[in-house]
Amino acid sequence: MLTQLTASMTLPVIGSPMFIVSGPELVTAQCQAGIIGAFPALNARPAEVLREWLQQITDTLDDYNAQNPQQPAAPFAVNQIVHPTNDRLAHDLALCAEFKVPLIITSLHAPNRVVEQVHAYGGLVFHDVTTLRHAKKAIDAGVDGLILVCHGAGGHAGRLNPFAFVAEVRQFYDGPLVLAGAITKGEQIAAAQALGVDMVYMGTRFIATQEANAQPAYKQMVLEAAAGDIVYTNLFTGVHGNYLRQSIELAGLDPEALPEGDKNAMRYGSGGSSKAKAWRDIWGAGQGVGGITTLNSVADEVATLRTDYQQALDQLRRR
C-alpha cells in the first residue's frame, strides 16, 4: 500500500498542505524534487478553480514524467477539511475522484464518508490526528495512514510530545505513520524514522521558498524567527495552532493576552468566516523556524535535506 506512494520518492517527506501558501507551483516543485506535494482544496477559490489547479498539476507532472522516465515525480496530495461546515466537500471530492488524486489528506473530523469514495477510485487516505482518541476513530473509519501532528507543528497542532505519541499509537497500529512537528532538517527526518514512523510532514520549511505563495514579508518573518516567537492559540480558528508572534503584534494584538477562540463559530467552505480571514494577516509557522535561514528554490532545499539526511544515517551507522 505504501509502495504506491513511495516508489518515486527520493526522500520520505510530505510537504504539508498550508493555507494560502500551498498552490500548484509549490506542489509541482515538491513532487519534481522527489517528495509528496500537497495543498488544501479550499485554497482554490472559488470552487471552480479547483478543477484548474488539478488540471495544471496533473499536466505539469505528466510532462515532467515523460521527460524523466528514469526518475518520475513523486505523487501529489489534496487536503480535505471534513468538518460538517465545509459545504464544498462533496464538490471537491468529486473532482479529486475525477482526477484520481493519489492521496487525500483529511482533517478536523472523522473521515468515514471520505474513505469509501477515495478507495473506490484507487486513492489512499491519510488522516491528521492530534490525540489517541482521534487516531483510533480514524483507524475505525478505514484510513490508510495516520499523520501524527505533535507539539510545535505549524498551523493547527496538538500538544503531545512525538516520543510519547508515536510510542502509544504503535501499541495498537502498525500501518503507515507520518510525523509532524518542528521538522526542518535532514537529520530530523532520520530521527523520526528511528522513532518508528515511515515519513515526515514538513510545512514551515517550505514557506521560505521561491515557489511558495506567501507574501515576501511572511517569508522574511520565517527567516528571522526563532522557536520562542511561536504562539500557540485557538483565537483565530477555534482550533489550537501555532502562529508567528510578530504577525499577531502587527495586527494590533497582544500575544501574551489573547482571548479564547470559539470553535462553534468556525466555518469552512464557500462561506468562510471572519476568523478564517484573519489568517491572511496572522501567519502560521512551527517551532522549527529557528533552523530556517535561507530562501532558495524547493529543488535546492530538498537537495540539502537529502544530503543532510544521508549524512545523519551514515553517522548513526558509524556510531
N, C-alpha and C positions, 0 to 999 in steps of 0.2 A: 504493500500500500504506500509506504513512504517513498519507495523507489521511484514511483511515477512523478514525484515532485523533485527528488534529489538527483536524478540521473544526469541532468545537465548543469547542476550547480557546482561551482568551484569553491564555495565557502558555505558553511551551514548557517546562513543568515537570512532572515526575512526582514525586509525594510518595512518598518511599522507604518500602517496607514495613518497619516496625520491630517487633521482638519486644515483645510486650505492648502497646506504645504505640499501634499502629495497630489500630483497630477500626471498626465500622460508622459511628459518629458522626464520627470524623475523616475517613474515606474519603468519606462523602457530602458533608461540608462542603467538602472539597477539590474534588470534582467540581462541586459547585454554584458554587464560586468560579472555575471555568474551568481547573483543572489536573487531571491524572490522579491519582486517589487509589488507594492500593494497600495491601494488608495481607497478611501471611503466612498461608497456610491453617492452619498449625499454631498460630496464635493462638486459633483457635476450638477449645476443648477442653471436653468430649470431642468426638470426631469428629462426632457428630450435630449439634453446634452450628453446624457449617459451613453446613448447609442453612438454618438460621435466619438466619444472617448474610447469606448470598447473597440470600435472600428479602427481608430487610429492606432491603438496599442497593438491590436491583432495584426494589422497590415505591416506596421513597423517591425514587429518581431518576426513575421513570416519572411519579410525581405531580408532581414538580418540572417535568419537561419539558412535561407537559400544561398547566401554568400559565405556562410561559415558552417558548412555541414559537419566539419570535424569537431567544432565546439559551439553548438547551438546555444541560444539564450536560455536562461532559467525561466520557468513559468511565472505567471503573474497571479495576483490575488485581488479580490474585491471585498472590502469590509462592509457588512450589512448590519445596521442597527436594528435589532429585532424587538426593541421596546414597542409596546402596543400603540404608542402615539405616532410611530413612523408610518404615515399614510402612503408612503411611496414604496413600501417593502414589496408588495405584490408586483408592481410595475418593474422595479429594479431587478427582482429575482427572475422574472420572465426574460428580461434582456440578458442576464447572465447565463440563463439556460440556453438561449438562442445562440450566444457566442461561445458556449461551452467553457466558461471560465474555469480553469483548473482547480483553483482553491477559493473557497468562500470563508472569510473570517467573520464570525458572528460575535456580537457583544451586547451587553446590557439587558439581556433577558434569555431565558432558556430557549434554545433554538429548535424545539421539536418540529415546528411546521416548516422549517427550512431544510432540515436534513434529508427528508424524503425527496423533496424537489431537486436538490443538488445531486443526490445519489442516482436519481432517475436518468440524468444525462452523463453520469460517469465522473462528476466532480467530487472533491473532498471538502469536508467542513472541519475547520479548527475553531475552537471557541475560547474567547478571553475569559479568564476566571481570576478572582482575587481572594476567594475563600475556599475551604474544603467543601462546604455545602454547595457552592456554585459548581465546583468540579464534579461532584457526584451527580448533580442534576444534569449537567452536560453529557456525562457518560451515559446516563439513563436515556437521554434523547438520541443517542446513537452517533455522536460526533466521532470523527476520525482522529482527532488530536486535541490537546489542551494547550493553551497559551497561559502560562502562569505569570500574571502581572504583579510583580512584587514591589516592595517599598523602594521608592526612588525612581520609578519609571516616569517618563514624561506623559503629560496628559492624564487621563483617568488612570489611577493606580491604587493598589491595595496597600496594606500595612504590614504584610508578612515578610519576614526575612527569607531569602531564597533557600538557604540551607534547610530551614525548618519546612518550608512549603514543599520543596521537591521531595524531601525525605518522606513526608507524610503522604503525599499523593502516590509515591511509588509503593506504598504499602498496599494499595488496592487497585493500581492501574499500571499496566505495562505497555501501554500504547505510546504513540509519539508525543513528546513533550517539547514545548518551546518555552524558553525562559526570557522574561522581560524585566528590566530594572537596572538602569545606570551602566549599561554595557556599551562601551565606546571604543574598545581596543581589542586587538587580535588576541592578546594573552587572556583576556576575559572570556573570549569565546571558548578557548581551551579549558579554562577553569569551569565554565558552565557545563561543558561536556563531562568533566570529571565528576560533577555532581550527579550526573545520570540523565541529562537532557539530550535531545537529538539536535536541536537548533536553538538559535537565539533570535530575539526581536531587537532591532536597532532602529530607533526613530531619530532621537536628538542628534546623533552623529551626522545625519543626512540633511538637517535643517541648513547647516552652513556648507552647502554645496552649490555649484553653479546652476544645477538643474532644478533645485528646489523652488517651489512657488511661494517664497517667503520674501517679505519686504527686506531691502538692504539693512534697515535698522534692526530688524529681527535677527538676521544673520550675525550682525556685528555684536548684538547683545549676547548671543550664544557664545561667541568667541571671547568675550570679556568676562563672562560669568563664572562663578565657582559654585560648588555644592551648597554653600551657605546662602546663595542667592535664590534658592528654590523654595517656594512657599506652597505648602500643602493645604488646600482649602476646597470646600464644596460650594462656595458662594456663587461661582459663575455658571455652573450647570446643574447644581443639585446633587452631583456625584463628586466625591473627593478626587482631586487631581493635583498635579504639580505644575507650577507656573513661575515665570521669571519675575523676581521681586521688582526690578526696575520698571517693567511694563505695568505692574499694578500701581506703582508710585506715579508714573506718568499719567495714569487715568484718574489721579486725584484721590486715591485710596491709601489707607494706612495698612501695610501688610501685617502689622502686629495687632491690628484691631478689626479684623474682618468679621462681619456677622455670618451666621449660619445660612446656607442656601436652602431652598425649598425644592426637594426632588419632585414633589407633586406638581410644581409649576413648570417643569421642563417639558418641552415638546420637541419631537424630532420629525423630519419630513418636510413637506412643502410649506407647512405653516410656520415652522421655525419658532423662535421666541426671542424676547428681548435679551434674555440671559445668553442665548446662543450667539447673538450678535456681539456680545461683549468679547467673544473670542477673537474678533478681528483686531482688537486692541490689547487684550490680555493674552500674552503669548505663552504657550505651554513649552515645557522643557523638563528633562530629567536631571537627576543629581550627577550624572556623568559629564555635565558641561565643562567641568574643570579640566578634563582631558582633551578638549577640542580647541585647537589653536590655529588651525589653517582653514582656508576656504578654497577648496580645489574642486575638480570635477569628480563625479561619482566614480568614474573609472580609476582615477588616481587614488581615491580614498579606499576603494575596495582592494586595489593592488597593495596598498600599505597594510591594510588589515590582514590580507592573505600572507604577506611576508612575516608580520609580527606573530600571527597565529602559528605558522610553521616553526618559527624560531622558539616559541614557547613550548611546543611539543618536543622539539629537539632537546631543549634544556631539561625538560622533565625526564626524558629518556636517559640523559647523561647522569642525572641525579640518582 
